């Protein structure tokens, strides 16, 4: 039986815990991926999409647990990065 993670109330406490703990001893099954966007957004654009495509994007974003505009940005970033690799 693996240990439960402690309730960490600050970034400092979390950093200290991770620095000194063997995380393989803890049950991490309840964790979920969180993506933070730290870069500022400089420009706004307007894109017209077919209604069905927008519905599909919103549905996928909801399943991923992120706002749909962030989902679109991530898809664009991934497409650009993949394009760099194949060039």
KESETI-223576 format. One line per 3 residues: their letters; for each residue x, y, z of N, C-alpha, C, O. Coordinates in pm, 1 decimal. Atoms other than C-alpha are relative to their C-alpha. Example, Ala and Ser with C-alpha at 12.3 -4.5 7.8 and 13.67 -1.06 7.14 Angstrom:
REM KESETI-223576
AS = 89.0,-119.0,0.0,1230.0,-450.0,780.0,90.0,120.0,0.0,193.6,118.1,66.5  -82.0,-119.0,-6.0,1367.0,-106.0,714.0,-77.0,109.0,73.0,-26.1,219.8,89.9
This chain:
REM KESETI-223576
XXX = 85.4,-118.0,0.0,0.0,0.0,0.0,89.6,123.8,0.0,177.2,138.3,85.2  -80.2,-121.0,9.0,146.9,332.3,-104.3,-56.0,109.2,90.2,-174.6,110.4,123.3  39.0,-109.6,-88.7,139.9,642.2,113.2,-81.8,104.5,-75.1,-69.6,120.1,-196.6
XXX = 74.3,-112.9,56.9,-99.6,930.1,56.2,88.7,122.6,-0.2,170.8,140.6,89.8  -76.1,-124.9,4.9,49.4,1261.5,-48.9,-48.1,93.1,110.1,-167.8,98.3,138.6  42.2,-96.1,-101.7,51.1,1525.0,225.9,-67.9,120.2,-64.8,-50.5,145.2,-184.1
XXX = 63.8,-121.8,48.6,-157.0,1840.3,190.5,102.9,112.6,8.5,135.8,158.7,117.8  -102.5,-103.8,5.3,98.5,2100.6,79.9,-67.5,133.7,-27.1,-142.3,147.4,-124.0  74.9,-126.0,6.0,-17.9,2457.9,131.4,75.4,113.8,-66.4,23.2,224.9,-75.3
XXX = -74.2,-107.1,67.6,254.2,2653.4,-49.8,97.8,-60.9,-99.4,131.1,-179.2,-91.4  -100.8,45.6,95.8,497.9,2628.6,-337.9,128.1,-39.6,72.9,192.7,-137.9,36.5  -121.2,28.4,-76.5,783.8,2636.6,-86.2,-9.8,-138.3,66.3,85.3,-216.4,63.4
XXX = 19.9,129.8,-64.1,638.5,2339.8,103.3,5.7,-112.6,-103.5,62.5,-218.5,-76.8  -1.7,100.7,105.8,588.0,2148.7,-222.5,142.2,-24.3,-49.3,182.5,-139.1,-68.5  -138.4,14.3,45.3,944.2,2216.7,-337.5,83.4,-77.1,102.6,162.4,-164.2,66.0
XXX = -74.8,69.3,-105.9,1084.8,2102.3,-1.7,-37.8,-148.2,4.7,48.7,-234.5,19.5  46.5,138.7,-2.3,871.2,1786.8,-7.5,59.8,-79.5,-115.3,110.1,-190.0,-95.1  -51.3,70.9,117.4,977.3,1691.9,-361.0,151.2,-18.3,10.6,204.0,-121.1,-31.6
XXX = -145.9,8.0,-10.2,1344.6,1764.4,-284.3,45.2,-111.8,93.2,150.6,-171.5,71.0  -46.3,97.8,-99.7,1357.9,1525.6,12.8,-73.8,-133.3,-4.0,-38.2,-224.6,70.5  83.4,120.2,-2.5,1099.7,1258.2,-72.9,26.7,-93.5,-116.7,65.8,-50.4,-225.2
XXX = -1.4,100.2,105.5,1106.1,937.0,-271.1,-144.6,-12.5,-49.1,-226.8,-78.0,15.0  138.2,-5.1,48.1,793.1,992.0,-480.8,-54.4,-136.9,-40.5,-175.9,-154.1,-50.1  48.3,133.1,35.7,777.2,625.6,-580.6,-70.8,-68.3,118.3,-139.1,-168.9,99.6
XXX = 65.7,57.0,-118.6,656.5,553.9,-224.3,-141.8,52.1,17.3,-212.8,8.4,107.9  130.3,-64.9,-15.5,341.9,763.8,-277.0,-94.8,-40.3,-112.4,-52.5,-71.2,-223.8  105.0,28.4,97.7,13.3,696.2,-455.2,-23.0,126.0,-83.6,-77.6,224.5,-33.7
XXX = 13.6,-114.8,89.7,17.3,934.2,-753.2,-114.6,-18.4,-98.8,-127.1,59.1,-193.6  105.6,32.1,95.9,-286.2,783.0,-927.3,-106.6,108.3,-12.3,-173.6,117.0,-115.2  102.7,-103.7,5.7,-512.0,1077.0,-843.3,46.9,131.0,-58.8,-30.9,225.7,-70.1
XXX = -53.3,-124.7,55.2,-284.9,1339.0,-994.9,-47.0,19.2,-142.9,-76.9,-77.3,-213.4  33.3,-29.4,138.9,-371.5,1512.6,-1318.5,95.7,104.4,-52.9,147.3,186.8,22.6  -91.5,-91.7,65.2,-161.1,1704.8,-1565.8,-56.8,140.9,1.9,-174.1,161.6,-29.1
XXX = 38.0,-141.2,2.6,-173.3,2083.1,-1530.2,101.7,72.4,-85.8,222.4,57.2,-66.4  -89.4,-76.8,87.0,-29.8,2309.9,-1796.4,-17.5,147.6,31.1,-128.9,199.9,33.3  2.1,-143.0,-27.3,60.8,2665.1,-1714.5,54.5,74.2,-120.3,149.4,29.7,-184.8
XXX = -48.6,-84.8,107.1,103.8,2936.1,-1971.0,65.0,121.7,63.2,-2.2,203.2,126.4  -72.4,-108.1,-64.0,370.5,3177.7,-1860.7,34.8,112.5,-95.9,62.6,224.4,-52.7  -34.5,-103.0,97.1,438.6,3365.0,-2182.4,-120.2,92.4,-21.3,-233.8,45.9,-31.1
XXX = 111.2,-92.0,26.0,232.8,3681.1,-2236.8,-49.7,-16.1,-144.0,25.8,-54.4,-233.4  58.2,3.6,133.6,-0.1,3690.5,-2534.1,2.2,142.0,-53.7,-58.1,232.0,4.7  -20.2,-134.3,54.3,92.1,3986.9,-2754.0,-107.3,42.0,-99.9,-138.8,160.3,-112.3
XXX = 91.8,-31.3,109.4,-161.8,3964.5,-3032.9,-130.1,-76.3,12.2,-134.0,-188.1,63.7  129.7,67.5,10.2,-526.1,3881.5,-3078.2,-32.7,-14.6,-147.8,-4.8,74.5,-228.0  40.9,22.0,138.5,-659.6,3730.8,-3399.5,-145.8,-43.5,-1.3,-201.9,-84.1,100.5
XXX = 136.5,47.4,18.1,-1000.3,3649.3,-3534.9,1.8,-102.8,-112.0,53.1,-76.7,-220.9  1.0,108.3,98.7,-1055.5,3322.0,-3718.2,-142.4,-51.1,-12.3,-208.5,-78.7,87.8  132.6,56.8,22.5,-1376.8,3201.8,-3875.0,15.0,-150.8,-19.0,96.7,-197.8,-98.2
XXX = -3.9,145.8,6.6,-1439.3,2830.9,-3825.5,-139.4,-53.5,-27.5,-238.6,7.4,12.7  130.2,64.8,14.2,-1717.1,2599.7,-3934.9,-52.1,-38.0,139.1,25.1,-74.2,227.8  61.7,26.7,-130.0,-1960.7,2543.8,-3648.9,37.7,-138.2,53.8,65.9,-152.7,172.8
XXX = -32.1,136.6,-43.3,-1890.4,2169.2,-3637.2,143.7,-9.3,50.5,170.2,-79.6,148.0  -138.6,2.6,-44.6,-1514.5,2227.7,-3607.5,12.5,66.6,136.3,82.1,15.3,223.9  -5.7,-67.7,-129.1,-1562.4,2475.0,-3323.4,-60.0,-86.9,110.1,-5.9,-92.7,220.5
XXX = 60.4,90.9,-98.2,-1793.2,2230.0,-3143.7,97.3,-112.6,35.9,110.7,-148.6,152.9  -95.2,107.8,-24.4,-1533.6,1954.7,-3183.8,118.6,49.4,83.6,164.1,-20.6,174.0  -111.1,-57.8,-75.6,-1254.1,2181.9,-3054.5,-41.7,22.1,144.7,32.8,-11.9,236.6
XXX = 47.2,-24.3,-136.8,-1460.3,2284.6,-2752.2,-18.2,-131.2,76.7,11.9,-139.2,195.8  18.2,129.8,-64.0,-1545.5,1922.6,-2680.0,133.4,-60.6,41.1,147.3,-110.1,153.0  -133.9,54.9,-31.0,-1179.8,1810.5,-2697.5,66.2,79.1,111.9,131.2,21.2,199.0
XXX = -58.4,-83.8,-105.2,-1071.3,2106.4,-2482.2,-62.9,-32.2,134.6,6.0,-37.5,236.5  69.0,33.1,-124.7,-1333.7,2019.8,-2222.9,50.1,-132.4,55.3,72.7,-145.3,175.6  -53.3,129.2,-44.4,-1212.8,1659.1,-2211.6,141.4,12.9,54.5,180.1,-58.8,146.7
XXX = -137.6,-22.7,-46.2,-856.2,1787.7,-2169.3,3.4,86.9,125.4,107.2,98.4,190.7  7.3,-82.8,-120.1,-974.5,2018.9,-1890.1,65.0,136.2,-14.6,115.3,192.8,82.5  -59.1,-131.5,24.2,-851.6,2339.5,-2052.1,-95.4,86.2,-81.2,-183.0,33.4,-149.8
XXX = 84.1,-86.8,83.1,-1015.5,2645.2,-2209.7,25.1,-25.9,-149.0,135.9,-62.2,-188.4  -13.0,35.9,141.4,-1080.1,2602.2,-2581.4,101.5,87.0,-73.5,167.1,39.1,-166.0  -98.5,-84.3,67.4,-865.4,2900.8,-2683.3,141.8,-47.8,30.5,228.3,-43.4,-57.0
XXX = -131.2,56.4,-33.9,-567.6,2751.3,-2496.6,23.1,-127.9,-79.7,134.1,-153.8,-126.2  -10.2,122.6,79.1,-640.4,2420.5,-2671.0,41.4,32.4,-143.5,127.0,-35.5,-200.2  -34.1,-40.7,136.5,-625.1,2596.8,-3009.4,145.3,46.2,-6.0,217.7,8.5,-98.1
XXX = -139.6,-45.9,-2.7,-296.1,2770.4,-2915.6,96.3,-118.7,7.9,197.5,-122.8,-62.1  -87.3,116.7,-14.2,-145.7,2439.3,-2807.7,5.9,-80.4,-130.1,112.3,-129.8,-167.4  2.3,72.4,126.9,-253.8,2273.3,-3132.7,84.3,73.3,-104.8,156.6,10.0,-181.8
XXX = -81.0,-78.6,94.3,-97.8,2557.4,-3334.6,148.9,-12.0,32.7,231.1,-29.3,-57.2  -140.4,13.4,-39.8,225.9,2541.1,-3134.4,54.8,-137.1,-38.9,166.6,-148.3,-89.2  -43.0,135.3,34.5,244.4,2165.2,-3184.1,18.5,-14.6,-150.7,114.8,-76.9,-195.4
XXX = -10.7,8.2,145.5,183.4,2198.7,-3558.4,125.6,72.0,-49.1,193.5,23.7,-139.7  -119.6,-75.2,39.8,459.0,2460.1,-3588.4,126.4,-76.0,39.7,221.4,-82.8,-38.3  -117.6,76.2,-44.4,705.0,2250.7,-3383.6,20.2,-124.1,-85.6,133.5,-156.8,-120.8
XXX = -11.2,117.2,85.5,628.8,1940.0,-3588.6,47.5,38.3,-139.3,121.9,-36.9,-202.3  -43.8,-49.3,130.6,678.0,2143.2,-3906.8,147.9,31.1,-1.1,214.3,12.1,-103.0  -144.5,-29.9,-9.2,1023.5,2251.9,-3786.8,81.1,-128.8,-7.2,188.8,-131.5,-66.9
XXX = -73.2,127.1,-3.3,1127.3,1890.9,-3731.0,8.5,-64.1,-137.6,107.9,-128.9,-170.5  1.9,65.7,130.6,1028.3,1779.5,-4080.5,63.7,84.4,-108.3,83.8,35.9,-219.7  -61.1,-87.2,101.6,1185.2,2074.8,-4261.5,147.5,-23.8,-12.1,214.0,41.1,-92.8
